[in-house]
Amino acid sequence: MESAGVRRHRVVRGRRSRPDPKLYAGRGKIEEIARAAGELNAAFVVFNHALSPAQERNLEKELAQSGPLRVMDRTEVILEIFAQRAQTSEGKLQVELARLEHLSTRLVRGWTHLERQRGGLGKTGGPGEKQIELDRRYIAQRVRVLKHKLQSLKKQRTVQRRSRVRREVLSVSIVGYTNAGKSTLFNALARAKAYEADQLFATLDTTTRRVWLPDAGAVVFSDTVGFIRSLPHMLVAAFRATLEETIHADLLLHVVDAASPAREEQQAEVDKVLAEIGAQDVPQIVVSNKIDAASLEPGVERDQYGRISRVFVSARTGAGLGELRGAVAEFARERAAVRTGAPETRTLQPH
């Protein structure tokens, strides 16, 4: 919630074997939430789960006894953060599309004017057409416009990608869980100035830079949007055009926060989203970042075939970045050898 600019005053926890179909939580837990909201004179109640439109409406009716308030679910909070973070025109279009598609299922919620009838002719609809139908029509029209604009941007990206392929430029996408340090690593590798901050979804827009690496030649690095547990499907769909840089990459640098106690779960969540967008077969090197905070030393690990599988770095201090550049260069040489049929050369290092 703090990432969305909202102060959290109280956390109410609960556990059920399965969500209640009407209210998500049980009756006793809803009463506890209502009491807390009344004591705090709260304006929002946020559920850290995805709620159905019916559950949101039912919860607002139940909790309205302590005064009018808005119920938000996990998806709406993420959408709010996305809306605050989007910088480029493409990012803003993607966020607006996701918000409109989410809103289209919740138009009846709390909109008192929607129950009134509106008369009129022509484009506004026939006599007696409800306001809600007009709102749905407007959203549908706006969604079509946004999709058309994003499709045009996708075509431009495809042309740029084909140009890189013709020049045989290695494409490397930096992926990872949100706040793992992807943008800091991108800036360190590409000597760029992408926005970086200790907050969720600091980066929403793909930033691309071309860099010359010794023994590798030209390499295009792309910084991408961070992933998160239970990332709503509509957000994955809305950002698919941006994530296509990941799908078509030659190599993924999967950044993991080495200091996070949940690093293994976060790495698994990123792999799950990569599979969802069709990037599960793109070669990966895991980058264990923030080793300064985890008291680890820079270095590399190799798999049973002798290929580098993990590099330990600190993007903030620069420790291990030389080894990471070397790993990218080694991958580039192996890729070139496969294409030309030349024998591979590799210097084995101890684990």
C-alpha positions as CSV (number, residue, x, y, z in Angstrom):
1,M,0.0,0.0,0.0
2,E,2.9,2.4,0.8
3,S,4.1,1.9,-2.8
4,A,0.7,3.3,-3.9
5,G,1.0,6.3,-1.6
6,V,-1.6,5.1,0.9
7,R,-0.8,4.7,4.6
8,R,-1.6,1.4,6.2
9,H,-3.1,1.7,9.7
10,R,-4.0,-1.8,10.6
11,V,-3.7,-5.4,9.3
12,V,-6.4,-8.0,9.9
13,R,-5.2,-11.5,9.1
14,G,-7.3,-14.6,8.6
15,R,-7.1,-18.2,7.4
16,R,-9.7,-20.3,5.6
17,S,-9.6,-23.5,3.7
18,R,-11.4,-21.8,0.8
19,P,-12.7,-18.3,0.2
20,D,-16.3,-17.5,1.0
21,P,-18.1,-17.1,-2.4
22,K,-20.1,-14.1,-1.1
23,L,-17.7,-12.1,1.1
24,Y,-14.3,-13.9,0.5
25,A,-13.7,-13.8,4.3
26,G,-16.0,-15.4,7.0
27,R,-18.7,-13.5,8.8
28,G,-16.7,-13.1,12.0
29,K,-13.7,-11.7,10.2
30,I,-15.9,-9.2,8.3
31,E,-17.3,-8.0,11.6
32,E,-13.7,-7.6,12.8
33,I,-12.8,-5.6,9.7
34,A,-15.9,-3.4,10.1
35,R,-15.0,-2.6,13.7
36,A,-11.4,-1.7,12.8
37,A,-12.6,0.5,9.9
38,G,-15.1,2.3,12.2
39,E,-12.4,2.9,14.9
40,L,-10.0,4.3,12.3
41,N,-12.6,6.2,10.2
42,A,-11.0,4.4,7.3
43,A,-11.6,5.5,3.7
44,F,-10.3,2.2,2.1
45,V,-10.3,-1.4,3.0
46,V,-7.8,-3.4,0.9
47,F,-7.8,-7.2,0.4
48,N,-4.5,-8.7,-0.5
49,H,-6.3,-11.1,-2.8
50,A,-8.2,-10.9,-6.1
51,L,-11.9,-10.3,-5.5
52,S,-14.8,-10.9,-7.9
53,P,-17.0,-7.9,-8.7
54,A,-19.8,-9.5,-6.6
55,Q,-17.6,-9.9,-3.6
56,E,-16.5,-6.3,-3.8
57,R,-20.1,-5.1,-3.9
58,N,-21.2,-7.4,-1.1
59,L,-18.2,-6.3,1.1
60,E,-18.9,-2.6,0.5
61,K,-22.6,-3.1,1.6
62,E,-21.5,-5.0,4.7
63,L,-18.8,-2.5,5.7
64,A,-20.9,0.5,5.0
65,Q,-22.4,0.3,8.5
66,S,-19.4,2.2,9.8
67,G,-19.7,4.8,7.1
68,P,-19.1,4.8,3.3
69,L,-15.7,3.4,2.3
70,R,-14.2,1.8,-0.8
71,V,-13.1,-1.8,-1.0
72,M,-10.1,-2.5,-3.2
73,D,-8.5,-5.8,-4.1
74,R,-4.9,-6.7,-4.9
75,T,-5.4,-6.1,-8.6
76,E,-6.7,-2.5,-8.1
77,V,-3.7,-1.7,-5.9
78,I,-1.3,-3.0,-8.5
79,L,-3.1,-1.0,-11.2
80,E,-2.9,2.1,-9.1
81,I,0.9,1.7,-8.6
82,F,1.3,1.0,-12.4
83,A,-0.6,4.2,-13.1
84,Q,1.7,6.2,-10.9
85,R,4.9,4.7,-12.4
86,A,4.2,4.7,-16.1
87,Q,6.4,7.3,-17.9
88,T,6.3,6.7,-21.6
89,S,3.3,7.0,-23.8
90,E,3.3,3.3,-24.4
91,G,3.4,2.5,-20.7
92,K,0.5,4.9,-20.1
93,L,-1.5,3.3,-22.9
94,Q,-0.9,-0.2,-21.4
95,V,-1.9,0.9,-17.9
96,E,-5.1,2.7,-19.2
97,L,-6.1,-0.4,-21.1
98,A,-5.6,-2.7,-18.1
99,R,-7.6,-0.3,-15.9
100,L,-10.5,0.0,-18.3
101,E,-10.7,-3.7,-18.8
102,H,-10.8,-4.2,-15.0
103,L,-13.4,-1.4,-14.6
104,S,-15.6,-2.9,-17.3
105,T,-16.5,-5.7,-14.9
106,R,-17.2,-3.4,-12.0
107,L,-19.4,-0.6,-13.4
108,V,-22.3,-1.3,-11.2
109,R,-20.2,-0.9,-8.1
110,G,-21.0,2.3,-6.2
111,W,-22.1,4.3,-9.1
112,T,-25.5,5.7,-8.0
113,H,-26.1,7.5,-11.3
114,L,-26.0,4.2,-13.2
115,E,-29.5,3.2,-12.1
116,R,-31.1,6.3,-13.5
117,Q,-32.6,6.2,-17.0
118,R,-31.4,8.5,-19.7
119,G,-33.5,9.4,-22.7
120,G,-32.1,10.6,-26.0
121,L,-31.7,9.5,-29.6
122,G,-28.8,8.8,-32.0
123,K,-25.4,7.9,-30.7
124,T,-26.5,8.3,-27.1
125,G,-28.9,5.4,-27.5
126,G,-32.7,5.1,-27.6
127,P,-35.1,6.3,-24.9
128,G,-34.6,4.6,-21.7
129,E,-31.1,3.4,-22.3
130,K,-29.3,3.1,-18.9
131,Q,-26.3,5.2,-18.1
132,I,-24.4,2.0,-17.4
133,E,-24.9,0.8,-21.0
134,L,-23.5,4.1,-22.2
135,D,-20.5,3.8,-19.9
136,R,-19.9,0.2,-21.2
137,R,-20.1,1.4,-24.8
138,Y,-17.6,4.2,-24.1
139,I,-15.2,1.8,-22.4
140,A,-15.5,-0.6,-25.3
141,Q,-14.7,2.1,-27.8
142,R,-11.8,3.4,-25.8
143,V,-10.4,-0.1,-25.5
144,R,-10.5,-0.5,-29.3
145,V,-8.6,2.7,-29.7
146,L,-5.9,1.8,-27.2
147,K,-5.4,-1.7,-28.7
148,H,-5.0,-0.1,-32.2
149,K,-2.4,2.3,-30.9
150,L,-0.5,-0.5,-29.0
151,Q,-0.6,-2.6,-32.1
152,S,1.1,0.2,-34.1
153,L,3.8,0.4,-31.5
154,K,4.2,-3.3,-31.6
155,K,4.8,-3.2,-35.4
156,Q,7.5,-0.5,-34.8
157,R,9.2,-2.7,-32.2
158,T,9.1,-5.7,-34.6
159,V,10.8,-3.7,-37.3
160,Q,13.5,-2.6,-34.9
161,R,14.0,-6.2,-33.7
162,R,14.3,-7.5,-37.3
163,S,16.9,-4.8,-37.9
164,R,18.9,-6.1,-34.9
165,V,18.6,-9.7,-36.1
166,R,19.9,-8.8,-39.6
167,R,22.9,-7.2,-37.9
168,E,23.3,-10.2,-35.7
169,V,23.3,-8.1,-32.6
170,L,23.0,-10.1,-29.3
171,S,19.7,-9.2,-27.5
172,V,19.8,-9.5,-23.7
173,S,16.7,-8.9,-21.6
174,I,16.9,-8.2,-17.8
175,V,14.0,-9.8,-16.0
176,G,13.2,-10.5,-12.4
177,Y,10.9,-10.0,-9.4
178,T,9.9,-6.4,-8.7
179,N,12.5,-4.5,-6.7
180,A,15.3,-7.1,-7.3
181,G,17.5,-4.4,-8.6
182,K,17.0,-4.8,-12.4
183,S,17.2,-1.1,-13.3
184,T,20.3,-0.6,-11.2
185,L,22.0,-3.5,-12.9
186,F,20.8,-2.2,-16.3
187,N,22.3,1.2,-15.6
188,A,25.6,-0.4,-14.5
189,L,25.9,-2.6,-17.6
190,A,24.6,-0.1,-20.1
191,R,25.9,3.1,-18.5
192,A,22.3,4.3,-18.8
193,K,20.1,6.5,-16.5
194,A,16.9,4.5,-16.3
195,Y,14.8,5.4,-13.2
196,E,15.7,3.2,-10.2
197,A,14.2,3.3,-6.7
198,D,13.7,1.0,-3.7
199,Q,10.0,0.5,-4.5
200,L,7.7,-1.9,-6.3
201,F,7.4,-1.5,-10.1
202,A,9.9,1.4,-10.4
203,T,10.2,0.4,-14.0
204,L,7.1,-0.2,-16.2
205,D,8.5,0.8,-19.6
206,T,11.1,-1.2,-21.5
207,T,14.3,0.7,-21.9
208,T,16.9,-0.5,-24.5
209,R,20.5,0.4,-24.8
210,R,23.2,-0.8,-27.2
211,V,26.6,-1.6,-25.6
212,W,29.9,-2.8,-27.0
213,L,31.4,-5.6,-24.9
214,P,35.0,-6.9,-25.6
215,D,34.9,-10.5,-27.0
216,A,31.1,-10.1,-27.6
217,G,30.7,-7.1,-29.9
218,A,27.5,-5.2,-29.9
219,V,24.9,-6.2,-27.3
220,V,21.5,-4.7,-26.8
221,F,20.4,-4.7,-23.1
222,S,16.7,-4.3,-22.3
223,D,15.3,-3.4,-18.9
224,T,11.8,-4.8,-18.4
225,V,8.8,-4.5,-16.0
226,G,9.2,-6.4,-12.7
227,F,7.1,-9.5,-12.0
228,I,5.2,-10.2,-8.8
229,R,3.4,-13.1,-7.1
230,S,-0.1,-13.6,-8.6
231,L,0.4,-11.0,-11.3
232,P,-3.1,-10.4,-12.6
233,H,-3.6,-11.9,-16.1
234,M,-4.9,-8.7,-17.5
235,L,-1.6,-7.0,-16.6
236,V,0.4,-9.7,-18.3
237,A,-1.9,-9.3,-21.4
238,A,-1.7,-5.5,-21.4
239,F,2.1,-5.5,-21.1
240,R,2.6,-8.4,-23.6
241,A,3.9,-5.9,-26.3
242,T,6.6,-4.7,-23.9
243,L,7.3,-8.3,-22.7
244,E,7.9,-9.4,-26.3
245,E,11.4,-8.0,-25.9
246,T,11.8,-10.9,-23.4
247,I,10.2,-13.5,-25.7
248,H,12.5,-12.7,-28.6
249,A,15.7,-12.2,-26.5
250,D,18.7,-14.3,-27.1
251,L,19.5,-14.4,-23.4
252,L,17.7,-13.5,-20.2
253,L,19.5,-12.2,-17.1
254,H,17.2,-13.3,-14.4
255,V,17.9,-11.0,-11.5
256,V,17.3,-12.4,-8.0
257,D,17.6,-10.4,-4.7
258,A,20.2,-12.5,-2.9
259,A,19.3,-10.8,0.4
260,S,15.6,-11.6,0.2
261,P,14.4,-14.5,2.4
262,A,11.8,-15.3,-0.3
263,R,14.3,-15.3,-3.2
264,E,13.5,-18.9,-4.2
265,E,9.8,-18.3,-4.3
266,Q,10.3,-15.1,-6.2
267,Q,12.5,-16.8,-8.7
268,A,9.8,-19.5,-9.2
269,E,7.1,-16.8,-9.7
270,V,9.2,-15.1,-12.4
271,D,9.7,-18.4,-14.2
272,K,6.0,-19.0,-14.0
273,V,5.2,-15.7,-15.8
274,L,8.0,-16.3,-18.3
275,A,6.3,-19.6,-19.2
276,E,2.9,-17.8,-19.5
277,I,4.3,-15.3,-22.1
278,G,6.1,-18.1,-24.0
279,A,9.7,-17.2,-22.9
280,Q,10.4,-20.4,-20.9
281,D,12.9,-21.7,-23.5
282,V,15.0,-18.6,-23.8
283,P,18.5,-19.3,-22.3
284,Q,18.9,-17.8,-18.8
285,I,21.7,-16.8,-16.5
286,V,20.6,-16.2,-12.9
287,V,22.1,-13.0,-11.5
288,S,22.2,-13.1,-7.7
289,N,22.2,-9.3,-7.0
290,K,22.7,-7.4,-3.7
291,I,25.5,-9.7,-2.5
292,D,26.8,-6.7,-0.4
293,A,23.6,-7.0,1.6
294,A,23.7,-10.8,1.8
295,S,27.4,-10.9,2.7
296,L,28.3,-13.0,-0.3
297,E,31.4,-12.8,-2.6
298,P,31.3,-12.1,-6.4
299,G,31.8,-15.1,-8.6
300,V,30.2,-17.6,-11.0
301,E,28.6,-21.0,-10.9
302,R,28.5,-23.5,-13.8
303,D,26.2,-26.3,-14.6
304,Q,27.1,-29.9,-15.4
305,Y,27.9,-28.9,-19.0
306,G,30.4,-26.2,-18.0
307,R,28.1,-23.3,-18.9
308,I,27.7,-20.4,-16.6
309,S,24.4,-20.7,-14.8
310,R,24.7,-18.1,-12.0
311,V,26.7,-14.9,-11.4
312,F,27.0,-13.2,-8.0
313,V,27.0,-9.4,-8.2
314,S,26.2,-6.1,-6.5
315,A,24.9,-3.7,-9.1
316,R,25.1,-1.0,-6.5
317,T,28.8,-1.4,-5.7
318,G,29.9,-2.9,-9.0
319,A,31.3,-6.1,-7.5
320,G,31.0,-9.0,-9.9
321,L,30.0,-6.9,-12.9
322,G,33.2,-7.9,-14.7
323,E,32.3,-11.6,-14.2
324,L,28.8,-10.9,-15.5
325,R,30.1,-9.1,-18.6
326,G,32.4,-12.0,-19.2
327,A,29.4,-14.4,-18.9
328,V,27.5,-12.5,-21.5
329,A,30.6,-12.5,-23.8
330,E,31.0,-16.2,-23.3
331,F,27.4,-16.8,-24.3
332,A,27.9,-14.6,-27.3
333,R,31.0,-16.6,-28.4
334,E,29.2,-19.9,-28.0
335,R,26.2,-18.6,-29.9
336,A,28.5,-17.5,-32.8
337,A,30.3,-20.8,-32.7
338,V,27.0,-22.7,-33.1
339,R,26.0,-20.5,-36.0
340,T,29.3,-20.9,-37.8
341,G,29.9,-24.5,-36.9
342,A,33.3,-23.6,-35.3
343,P,34.4,-25.6,-32.2
344,E,33.4,-24.1,-28.8
345,T,36.0,-22.8,-26.4
346,R,35.4,-22.4,-22.7
347,T,37.6,-21.8,-19.7
348,L,36.2,-24.0,-16.9
349,Q,36.2,-22.4,-13.5
350,P,35.6,-24.1,-10.1
351,H,32.1,-23.7,-8.5
